[in-house]
């Protein structure tokens, strides 16, 4: 086996291991990406509002307001504030959380559930 063939085989094995994890968590196919992730990234820089449900059995849909970080921070930055702290908080890997495939538990410990910024006025 050539070096390139070996590297391709290693990449394919890694892909399949990751695919097994995702298939176990959320089932076959690309629904997770197409339904949950793609809408958030395909229009990241464009502000928009849409109506949706946050959980099963929710009595009525509610609005989601998407704004890019640059738009959210612009008023403070233009008023003389500087961003001097930035934290992306995620649940710890050992968090038991919920039991549904998309629960915020240790399974998503690398995806921040919250973004925290600290602003201070520049003197």
MDAnalysis code that builds the backbone (N, CA, C; Angstrom):
import MDAnalysis as mda
import numpy as np

u = mda.Universe.empty(369, n_residues=123, atom_resindex=np.repeat(np.arange(123), 3), trajectory=True)
u.add_TopologyAttr("name", ["N", "CA", "C"] * 123)
u.add_TopologyAttr("resid", np.arange(1, 124))
u.add_TopologyAttr("resname", ["UNK", "UNK", "UNK", "UNK", "UNK", "UNK", "UNK", "UNK", "UNK", "UNK", "UNK", "UNK", "UNK", "UNK", "UNK", "UNK", "UNK", "UNK", "UNK", "UNK", "UNK", "UNK", "UNK", "UNK", "UNK", "UNK", "UNK", "UNK", "UNK", "UNK", "UNK", "UNK", "UNK", "UNK", "UNK", "UNK", "UNK", "UNK", "UNK", "UNK", "UNK", "UNK", "UNK", "UNK", "UNK", "UNK", "UNK", "UNK", "UNK", "UNK", "UNK", "UNK", "UNK", "UNK", "UNK", "UNK", "UNK", "UNK", "UNK", "UNK", "UNK", "UNK", "UNK", "UNK", "UNK", "UNK", "UNK", "UNK", "UNK", "UNK", "UNK", "UNK", "UNK", "UNK", "UNK", "UNK", "UNK", "UNK", "UNK", "UNK", "UNK", "UNK", "UNK", "UNK", "UNK", "UNK", "UNK", "UNK", "UNK", "UNK", "UNK", "UNK", "UNK", "UNK", "UNK", "UNK", "UNK", "UNK", "UNK", "UNK", "UNK", "UNK", "UNK", "UNK", "UNK", "UNK", "UNK", "UNK", "UNK", "UNK", "UNK", "UNK", "UNK", "UNK", "UNK", "UNK", "UNK", "UNK", "UNK", "UNK", "UNK", "UNK", "UNK"])
u.atoms.positions = np.array([
    [0.857, -1.182, 0.000],
    [0.000, 0.000, 0.000],
    [0.897, 1.237, 0.000],
    [0.603, 2.167, -0.905],
    [1.401, 3.387, -0.990],
    [1.083, 4.313, 0.176],
    [1.909, 5.330, 0.360],
    [1.704, 6.305, 1.428],
    [0.355, 6.995, 1.281],
    [0.008, 7.396, 0.055],
    [-1.275, 8.079, -0.181],
    [-2.438, 7.137, 0.102],
    [-2.343, 5.902, -0.341],
    [-3.412, 4.935, -0.077],
    [-3.575, 4.702, 1.425],
    [-2.460, 4.636, 2.149],
    [-2.492, 4.455, 3.598],
    [-3.159, 5.659, 4.273],
    [-2.788, 6.860, 3.859],
    [-3.399, 8.063, 4.442],
    [-4.891, 8.131, 4.121],
    [-5.269, 7.766, 2.908],
    [-6.685, 7.736, 2.541],
    [-7.448, 6.722, 3.398],
    [-6.854, 5.559, 3.632],
    [-7.497, 4.536, 4.461],
    [-7.658, 5.029, 5.891],
    [-6.654, 5.724, 6.428],
    [-6.742, 6.273, 7.786],
    [-7.840, 7.333, 7.871],
    [-7.914, 8.168, 6.865],
    [-8.953, 9.208, 6.850],
    [-10.345, 8.575, 6.771],
    [-10.488, 7.543, 5.941],
    [-11.781, 6.864, 5.813],
    [-12.163, 6.196, 7.125],
    [-11.205, 5.568, 7.817],
    [-11.490, 4.955, 9.112],
    [-11.944, 5.998, 10.126],
    [-11.274, 7.142, 10.165],
    [-11.660, 8.217, 11.086],
    [-13.061, 8.719, 10.747],
    [-13.336, 8.872, 9.467],
    [-14.674, 9.317, 9.031],
    [-15.738, 8.338, 9.507],
    [-15.499, 7.057, 9.316],
    [-16.468, 6.043, 9.708],
    [-16.671, 6.001, 11.223],
    [-15.601, 6.181, 12.004],
    [-15.756, 6.229, 13.464],
    [-16.633, 7.410, 13.868],
    [-16.402, 8.577, 13.259],
    [-17.238, 9.747, 13.555],
    [-18.673, 9.514, 13.107],
    [-18.850, 8.898, 11.955],
    [-20.198, 8.636, 11.441],
    [-20.948, 7.700, 12.379],
    [-20.258, 6.716, 12.941],
    [-20.904, 5.808, 13.888],
    [-21.425, 6.575, 15.092],
    [-20.627, 7.513, 15.615],
    [-21.046, 8.326, 16.757],
    [-22.304, 9.121, 16.414],
    [-22.275, 9.824, 15.280],
    [-23.430, 10.649, 14.906],
    [-24.656, 9.803, 14.615],
    [-24.480, 8.667, 13.951],
    [-25.616, 7.786, 13.661],
    [-26.234, 7.263, 14.952],
    [-25.393, 6.939, 15.942],
    [-25.888, 6.465, 17.229],
    [-26.674, 7.562, 17.945],
    [-26.190, 8.792, 17.862],
    [-26.828, 9.906, 18.580],
    [-28.081, 10.411, 17.888],
    [-28.026, 10.547, 16.578],
    [-29.131, 11.229, 15.904],
    [-29.662, 10.514, 14.679],
    [-29.218, 9.331, 14.440],
    [-29.765, 8.550, 13.337],
    [-29.021, 8.750, 12.031],
    [-29.362, 7.933, 11.073],
    [-28.750, 7.984, 9.741],
    [-29.097, 9.274, 9.024],
    [-28.268, 9.642, 8.090],
    [-28.568, 10.761, 7.203],
    [-28.035, 12.090, 7.701],
    [-28.418, 13.137, 6.999],
    [-27.923, 14.480, 7.276],
    [-28.978, 15.390, 7.885],
    [-30.044, 14.821, 8.438],
    [-31.110, 15.658, 8.983],
    [-30.605, 16.593, 10.069],
    [-29.740, 16.118, 10.953],
    [-29.209, 16.966, 12.029],
    [-28.576, 18.224, 11.448],
    [-27.716, 18.038, 10.468],
    [-27.049, 19.192, 9.854],
    [-28.038, 20.040, 9.069],
    [-28.830, 19.401, 8.222],
    [-29.726, 20.151, 7.341],
    [-30.812, 20.911, 8.090],
    [-31.329, 20.335, 9.170],
    [-32.436, 20.960, 9.896],
    [-31.943, 21.895, 10.989],
    [-30.914, 21.486, 11.733],
    [-30.494, 22.271, 12.890],
    [-29.310, 23.201, 12.630],
    [-28.308, 22.722, 11.930],
    [-27.096, 23.523, 11.787],
    [-27.091, 24.425, 10.561],
    [-27.451, 23.891, 9.422],
    [-27.354, 24.672, 8.193],
    [-28.142, 25.975, 8.236],
    [-29.386, 25.984, 8.742],
    [-30.104, 27.271, 8.785],
    [-29.373, 28.341, 9.607],
    [-28.604, 27.927, 10.604],
    [-27.890, 28.899, 11.429],
    [-26.649, 29.444, 10.740],
    [-26.061, 28.700, 9.832],
    [-24.823, 29.162, 9.217],
    [-24.982, 29.652, 7.783],
    [-26.051, 29.244, 7.099],
    [-26.174, 29.654, 5.703],
    [-26.417, 31.151, 5.572],
    [-27.006, 31.766, 6.601],
    [-27.265, 33.211, 6.577],
    [-26.660, 33.873, 7.813],
    [-25.475, 33.494, 8.204],
    [-24.920, 33.980, 9.464],
    [-24.835, 35.499, 9.535],
    [-24.392, 36.162, 8.492],
    [-24.187, 37.608, 8.530],
    [-25.462, 38.411, 8.314],
    [-26.533, 37.765, 7.903],
    [-27.792, 38.453, 7.623],
    [-28.733, 38.331, 8.823],
    [-29.128, 39.458, 9.443],
    [-30.094, 39.370, 10.539],
    [-31.436, 38.840, 10.031],
    [-32.052, 37.971, 10.799],
    [-33.374, 37.483, 10.433],
    [-34.112, 37.011, 11.673],
    [-35.409, 36.891, 11.528],
    [-36.273, 36.376, 12.584],
    [-37.074, 35.231, 11.991],
    [-37.235, 34.181, 12.757],
    [-38.084, 33.089, 12.316],
    [-38.819, 32.542, 13.532],
    [-39.873, 31.811, 13.284],
    [-40.685, 31.243, 14.348],
    [-40.394, 29.753, 14.414],
    [-40.280, 29.235, 15.628],
    [-40.000, 27.819, 15.772],
    [-40.359, 27.316, 17.150],
    [-40.074, 26.039, 17.364],
    [-40.339, 25.394, 18.639],
    [-39.017, 25.040, 19.305],
    [-38.953, 25.200, 20.605],
    [-37.748, 24.869, 21.344],
    [-37.806, 23.468, 21.924],
    [-39.013, 22.926, 22.135],
    [-39.136, 21.599, 22.720],
    [-40.450, 20.952, 22.303],
    [-40.473, 19.648, 22.414],
    [-41.693, 18.902, 22.094],
    [-42.817, 19.322, 23.032],
    [-44.014, 19.429, 22.487],
    [-45.164, 19.742, 23.307],
    [-45.297, 21.213, 23.659],
    [-44.447, 22.045, 23.113],
    [-44.545, 23.484, 23.387],
    [-45.892, 23.978, 22.878],
    [-46.637, 24.746, 23.689],
    [-47.996, 25.123, 23.295],
    [-48.075, 26.045, 22.081],
    [-47.065, 26.857, 21.869],
    [-47.108, 27.773, 20.724],
    [-45.677, 28.066, 20.273],
    [-45.480, 28.275, 18.971],
    [-44.149, 28.661, 18.483],
    [-43.751, 30.030, 19.042],
    [-42.472, 30.280, 19.082],
    [-41.971, 31.576, 19.525],
    [-40.923, 32.065, 18.522],
    [-40.644, 33.368, 18.513],
    [-39.674, 33.882, 17.542],
    [-38.231, 33.653, 17.990],
    [-37.392, 33.402, 17.014],
    [-35.943, 33.366, 17.187],
    [-35.402, 34.599, 16.478],
    [-34.497, 35.311, 17.105],
    [-33.904, 36.506, 16.511],
    [-32.425, 36.243, 16.289],
    [-32.016, 36.108, 15.046],
    [-30.597, 35.900, 14.753],
    [-29.938, 37.232, 14.414],
    [-28.813, 37.490, 15.036],
    [-27.994, 38.651, 14.728],
    [-26.534, 38.210, 14.776],
    [-25.711, 38.615, 13.813],
    [-24.289, 38.273, 13.880],
    [-23.629, 39.026, 15.042],
    [-22.548, 38.468, 15.546],
    [-21.851, 39.094, 16.678],
    [-21.444, 40.527, 16.382],
    [-21.014, 40.802, 15.167],
    [-20.583, 42.164, 14.832],
    [-21.721, 43.160, 15.015],
    [-22.941, 42.761, 14.667],
    [-24.093, 43.644, 14.818],
    [-24.481, 43.798, 16.294],
    [-24.371, 42.735, 17.059],
    [-24.709, 42.804, 18.481],
    [-23.726, 43.689, 19.255],
    [-22.467, 43.626, 18.905],
    [-21.442, 44.371, 19.645],
    [-21.228, 45.790, 19.135],
    [-21.665, 46.094, 17.926],
    [-21.390, 47.401, 17.307],
    [-21.829, 48.591, 18.162],
    [-23.028, 48.623, 18.743],
    [-23.419, 49.798, 19.543],
    [-22.470, 50.059, 20.716],
    [-22.070, 49.007, 21.415],
    [-21.158, 49.187, 22.553],
    [-19.773, 49.635, 22.082],
    [-19.273, 49.025, 21.025],
    [-17.938, 49.385, 20.532],
    [-17.914, 50.809, 20.003],
    [-18.969, 51.225, 19.325],
    [-18.998, 52.593, 18.796],
    [-19.194, 53.624, 19.913],
    [-19.675, 53.193, 21.087],
    [-19.846, 54.097, 22.231],
    [-18.590, 54.161, 23.102],
    [-17.512, 53.537, 22.650],
    [-16.254, 53.644, 23.378],
    [-15.941, 52.475, 24.292],
    [-16.730, 51.426, 24.239],
    [-16.419, 50.250, 25.046],
    [-15.464, 49.344, 24.282],
    [-14.670, 48.608, 25.021],
    [-13.786, 47.608, 24.424],
    [-14.147, 46.250, 24.997],
    [-13.967, 45.248, 24.205],
    [-14.227, 43.881, 24.636],
    [-12.944, 43.380, 25.277],
    [-12.981, 43.104, 26.576],
    [-11.752, 42.643, 27.230],
    [-11.907, 41.280, 27.887],
    [-13.011, 40.601, 27.618],
    [-13.196, 39.238, 28.088],
    [-14.128, 38.499, 27.150],
    [-13.819, 37.238, 26.914],
    [-14.587, 36.447, 25.956],
    [-14.553, 35.002, 26.417],
    [-15.702, 34.409, 26.652],
    [-15.758, 33.022, 27.125],
    [-16.856, 32.277, 26.385],
    [-16.556, 31.066, 25.971],
    [-17.536, 30.194, 25.336],
    [-17.784, 29.037, 26.300],
    [-18.910, 29.075, 26.992],
    [-19.214, 28.080, 28.007],
    [-19.927, 26.877, 27.405],
    [-19.429, 25.706, 27.716],
    [-20.055, 24.457, 27.294],
    [-20.263, 23.589, 28.530],
    [-21.173, 22.657, 28.420],
    [-21.367, 21.727, 29.521],
    [-20.168, 20.790, 29.609],
    [-19.771, 20.385, 30.809],
    [-18.619, 19.483, 30.938],
    [-18.900, 18.115, 30.318],
    [-17.843, 17.439, 29.927],
    [-17.974, 16.139, 29.266],
    [-18.671, 15.110, 30.143],
    [-18.579, 15.253, 31.461],
    [-19.207, 14.273, 32.351],
    [-20.621, 14.681, 32.771],
    [-21.194, 15.718, 32.164],
    [-22.550, 16.160, 32.487],
    [-23.549, 15.135, 31.979],
    [-24.415, 14.634, 32.868],
    [-25.380, 13.622, 32.448],
    [-26.547, 14.240, 31.691],
    [-26.941, 15.462, 32.021],
    [-27.973, 16.192, 31.282],
    [-29.182, 15.351, 30.932],
    [-29.804, 15.693, 29.815],
    [-30.981, 14.970, 29.352],
    [-30.600, 13.692, 28.642],
    [-31.614, 12.952, 28.268],
    [-31.373, 11.659, 27.626],
    [-31.750, 11.637, 26.150],
    [-32.333, 12.727, 25.639],
    [-32.678, 12.746, 24.220],
    [-31.418, 12.992, 23.396],
    [-31.410, 12.603, 22.140],
    [-30.196, 12.728, 21.330],
    [-29.628, 14.144, 21.248],
    [-30.468, 15.169, 21.346],
    [-29.963, 16.530, 21.222],
    [-29.923, 17.276, 22.550],
    [-30.002, 16.559, 23.664],
    [-29.909, 17.200, 24.977],
    [-28.524, 17.813, 25.143],
    [-28.478, 18.942, 25.844],
    [-27.179, 19.556, 26.150],
    [-26.567, 18.767, 27.291],
    [-25.822, 17.754, 26.963],
    [-25.143, 16.959, 27.968],
    [-23.693, 16.791, 27.546],
    [-23.000, 15.867, 28.160],
    [-21.588, 15.678, 27.844],
    [-21.308, 15.349, 26.396],
    [-22.322, 14.869, 25.694],
    [-22.155, 14.522, 24.282],
    [-21.767, 15.756, 23.458],
    [-22.206, 16.932, 23.899],
    [-21.909, 18.162, 23.172],
    [-20.978, 19.067, 23.967],
    [-20.033, 18.480, 24.671],
    [-19.139, 19.263, 25.524],
    [-18.191, 20.164, 24.726],
    [-18.072, 19.961, 23.448],
    [-17.209, 20.803, 22.621],
    [-17.979, 21.902, 21.895],
    [-19.300, 21.946, 22.093],
    [-20.125, 22.974, 21.453],
    [-20.641, 23.904, 22.541],
    [-20.215, 25.163, 22.539],
    [-20.655, 26.082, 23.591],
    [-22.153, 26.347, 23.532],
    [-22.784, 26.272, 24.695],
    [-24.206, 26.597, 24.791],
    [-24.401, 28.082, 25.047],
    [-23.350, 28.756, 25.486],
    [-23.451, 30.177, 25.798],
    [-22.145, 30.887, 25.457],
    [-22.282, 32.124, 25.033],
    [-21.131, 32.991, 24.753],
    [-21.217, 34.180, 25.712],
    [-20.141, 34.433, 26.418],
    [-20.122, 35.510, 27.398],
    [-19.028, 36.498, 27.019],
    [-19.376, 37.764, 26.953],
    [-18.361, 38.792, 26.683],
    [-18.358, 39.792, 27.834],
    [-17.194, 40.358, 28.091],
    [-17.075, 41.425, 29.082],
    [-16.626, 42.679, 28.338],
    [-17.356, 43.764, 28.584],
    [-17.044, 45.054, 27.967],
    [-16.675, 46.032, 29.059],
    [-15.734, 46.908, 28.782],
    [-15.424, 48.001, 29.710],
    [-15.235, 49.273, 28.891],
    [-15.508, 50.375, 29.516],
    [-15.381, 51.652, 28.811],
    [-13.913, 52.021, 28.722],
    [-13.457, 52.328, 27.525],
    [-12.070, 52.757, 27.319],
    [-11.922, 54.195, 27.775],
    [-10.912, 54.464, 28.553],
    [-10.702, 55.836, 29.053],
    [-9.877, 56.636, 28.083],
])
